Amino acid sequence: MKKIVFFVVCFLLVLPASSQIRRNVDNLPTFDEPKIHYGFYLGINQNDFKVNYRPSNFPNTVIEIKPTSGFNVGLITDLKIHKNINLRFEPGLMSNSKTIYFNNSSSLLTERDSVREIGSTYLHLPLILKFSTDRWNNVRPYVLAGVSYDHNFSSNQENSDDNYSGEFRMKTKNFMYEVGFGVDIYLSFFKFSPSIRGLFAMNRELIDDNNNDSPWTSPINSFSTRGIFISFAFE
C-alpha cells in the first residue's frame, strides 16, 4: 500500500509540471461549463483503527492491528457552485478487512481468543467540497475536504453475543471527515481524476462487551477508523 501511495503522489506531482513543457491542444474545452455533471470512481483503500487506552484491570494491554487493502466503487454527482469550487456527492461501497491482536496478561485470552478477524463492507456516503486551481492545458490540480456517513453492514451491533462468544462488535452508523488532493486530467473523451484522501472517524466505533471487566474491550477508551483512500474517477 505504501508503494502504491508513493507512486500516485509522484504521478500527481509530476504530471502538472510536465504538461507545461509544451502547449497542447485543449481537450474537452467546454467540460466545466455545465452546472451539473456525473461520473463514477474505482479505488483501493487501507483502513486502520486508532486506539486510545484507559485504566483497567489489564494495564499492560497492547492492541496490534494489521489491515489489508480493500476496494471502493461508487457514483459521482458534481454541482458547480463557483468556477473553482464544486460540491460533490459520491455514494459508493467500501470493503476491507483487519486482523486485531490482543496482548495482555489475562489468563482468559488463549492464542485463539487473542485474535479477531474483522471483515467490513460499508455504504459510504460522502459530501465533498472540491477546490480547484484554474485549468492549465489539460490538467487542473485540486484539494478537497468533506464529511461522510458510513453504514457498516458487518457491524453485529444488535448481536447479544460478545467477545466471550467470539463476536467482536462494532457500531452500524459512523461519521467520518476526509481531506485529500488530486488532479483533473482532461482526455479526448472524458476527464480522468486520480486522488488520495485520508479518512478519519469522528465517533467511537467499538461496542463494549457485556462484562465491564472484559479483557478485550475494558482497556479501550477510543476505537475509531483512520485510513487512506486512493480513487480513480471517470467523468
FENBELCOR-V662904 format. One record per residue. N is the residue number from 1. SS is DSSP state (@ for helix, = for strand, . for the rest). PHI is phi in degrees with one decimal (999 if undefined). PSI is psi in whole degrees, 0 to 359 (* if undefined). Layout:
N_SS_PHI_PSI, N_SS_PHI_PSI
//
This chain:
1_._999_320, 2_@_-62.7_321, 3_@_-65.8_321, 4_@_-65.5_316, 5_@_-60.8_316, 6_@_-59.7_316, 7_@_-63.6_315, 8_@_-67.1_320, 9_@_-60.8_314, 10_@_-59.9_318, 11_@_-61.6_316, 12_@_-68.1_328, 13_@_-81.5_322, 14_@_-79.6_323, 15_@_-60.2_312, 16_@_-61.4_322, 17_@_-67.1_318, 18_@_-66.9_334, 19_._-70.5_345, 20_._-86.0_354, 21_._-62.5_320, 22_._-147.7_153, 23_._-81.2_122, 24_._-101.5_165, 25_._-69.7_132, 26_._-68.3_128, 27_._-86.3_150, 28_._44.5_59, 29_._-63.2_337, 30_._-107.0_15, 31_._-58.7_320, 32_._-86.7_4, 33_._-77.1_320, 34_._-61.9_149, 35_._-68.3_323, 36_=_-131.4_139, 37_=_-144.2_169, 38_=_-130.2_165, 39_=_-172.4_195, 40_=_-147.6_166, 41_=_-141.2_154, 42_=_-126.7_152, 43_=_-168.3_176, 44_=_-127.2_155, 45_=_-143.0_162, 46_=_-143.4_109, 47_=_-104.1_133, 48_=_-115.2_179, 49_=_-121.4_135, 50_=_-90.2_125, 51_=_-118.0_127, 52_=_-116.1_139, 53_=_-98.2_159, 54_._-131.9_161, 55_._-59.9_137, 56_._-155.8_185, 57_._-78.2_1, 58_._-127.1_73, 59_._-68.4_340, 60_._-98.2_19, 61_._-66.0_132, 62_=_-130.1_126, 63_=_-110.8_122, 64_=_-109.7_134, 65_=_-122.4_127, 66_=_-117.5_105, 67_=_-86.2_158, 68_=_-121.4_157, 69_=_-71.1_141, 70_=_-122.8_192, 71_=_-128.6_159, 72_=_-130.9_146, 73_=_-151.0_141, 74_=_-173.0_183, 75_=_-112.5_162, 76_=_-130.2_131, 77_=_-121.4_121, 78_=_-116.9_124, 79_=_-113.0_122, 80_=_-82.2_119, 81_=_-110.2_351, 82_=_-163.1_160, 83_._-62.3_340, 84_._-119.1_6, 85_=_-132.6_129, 86_=_-128.2_145, 87_=_-106.6_126, 88_=_-125.3_138, 89_=_-114.9_122, 90_=_-128.6_68, 91_=_-67.3_141, 92_=_-168.1_185, 93_=_-113.9_141, 94_=_-132.1_128, 95_=_-128.5_139, 96_=_-163.5_176, 97_=_-145.5_154, 98_=_-138.4_150, 99_=_-112.8_127, 100_=_-111.3_128, 101_=_-112.3_123, 102_=_-100.4_121, 103_=_-121.8_109, 104_._-152.3_184, 105_._-89.2_8, 106_._-71.6_134, 107_._-74.7_350, 108_._-73.8_336, 109_._-91.2_96, 110_._-74.2_175, 111_._-58.7_322, 112_._-70.6_318, 113_._-73.8_345, 114_._-85.1_359, 115_=_-122.5_134, 116_=_-130.5_129, 117_=_-96.7_122, 118_=_-115.9_108, 119_=_-106.1_129, 120_=_-132.0_141, 121_=_-125.9_125, 122_=_-115.7_144, 123_=_-87.7_113, 124_=_-104.0_119, 125_=_-123.9_83, 126_=_-93.4_146, 127_=_-117.7_117, 128_=_-121.7_138, 129_=_-100.1_128, 130_=_-113.7_123, 131_=_-110.8_112, 132_=_-108.8_151, 133_._-77.8_175, 134_._-67.8_151, 135_._-71.2_139, 136_=_-125.4_115, 137_._53.5_242, 138_._-113.5_24, 139_=_-132.0_155, 140_=_-154.7_98, 141_=_-67.6_157, 142_=_-155.6_162, 143_=_-122.0_160, 144_=_-145.9_156, 145_=_-155.6_147, 146_=_-176.5_186, 147_=_-126.8_159, 148_=_-147.7_155, 149_=_-109.4_130, 150_=_-117.8_125, 151_=_-103.4_114, 152_=_-89.2_107, 153_._-70.0_344, 154_._-108.9_25, 155_._-73.8_326, 156_._62.5_24, 157_._-60.8_323, 158_._-87.9_1, 159_._-74.8_128, 160_._-74.1_340, 161_._-75.3_149, 162_._-129.3_202, 163_@_-63.8_337, 164_@_-66.6_340, 165_@_-108.9_12, 166_._85.8_14, 167_._-107.3_116, 168_._-95.4_116, 169_._-104.5_141, 170_=_-134.0_160, 171_._-71.3_149, 172_._-78.7_318, 173_=_-104.1_124, 174_=_-135.9_152, 175_=_-123.7_136, 176_=_-125.5_160, 177_=_-124.1_153, 178_=_-142.9_146, 179_=_-136.2_154, 180_=_-175.7_186, 181_=_-150.4_163, 182_=_-171.9_193, 183_=_-147.2_135, 184_=_-86.1_131, 185_=_-119.8_115, 186_=_-87.9_110, 187_._-97.2_184, 188_._-66.2_325, 189_._-121.8_349, 190_._-158.5_170, 191_=_-103.6_129, 192_=_-109.1_129, 193_=_-133.4_93, 194_=_-78.9_144, 195_=_-152.0_161, 196_=_-124.8_133, 197_=_-131.1_149, 198_=_-105.0_134, 199_=_-112.3_136, 200_=_-140.1_124, 201_=_-73.7_145, 202_._-102.3_354, 203_._-127.4_164, 204_._-78.3_123, 205_._-93.8_347, 206_=_-80.1_138, 207_._-98.5_121, 208_._-67.4_151, 209_._-67.2_162, 210_._-65.9_330, 211_._-87.9_122, 212_._-64.6_341, 213_._-103.3_29, 214_._-62.3_131, 215_._-68.9_345, 216_._-86.6_312, 217_._-108.7_337, 218_._-64.4_331, 219_._-78.6_354, 220_=_-98.2_124, 221_=_-88.8_299, 222_=_-122.1_149, 223_=_-151.1_100, 224_=_-142.7_153, 225_=_-71.7_142, 226_=_-141.6_140, 227_=_-161.5_175, 228_=_-118.3_137, 229_=_-128.8_113, 230_=_-101.5_121, 231_=_-118.0_144, 232_=_-125.4_105, 233_=_-99.5_144, 234_=_-125.5_119, 235_._-129.9_*
//
